[in-house]
Amino acid sequence: MMVQTTLPGEMNEADLGQWCQALIDSNLAACIDMRKIRSIFRWEEEVVSESEWQVQMTTPVMTKDSLVSRIKSTHPYDVPEITWWHVEAIQEYSQWVNEIQSRKSN
């Protein structure tokens, strides 16, 4: 599974790294990609354009709900963007990602 969220652009890289590291350390994500983006959206009847961090996390299907729950509980936004979708990958990568599920059980 690929899970994606955005975090405030004013968040410094060290804080972003700690937020992501906590997800890796808890075995909720196997790999996390972060990049700066510009988002344009309507919030409270106003159109805003803000710098944000886009964060994509690779996780096994069985871990997705726990990952989404953790994101929701630690996210600074009132209404965070949290999306997910199924992905296909080479067998070796899929096996590596799925190993985090077995680490959670230990």
Order of alpha helices (4+ residues) and beta strands (2+ residues): beta-alpha-beta-beta-alpha-beta-alpha
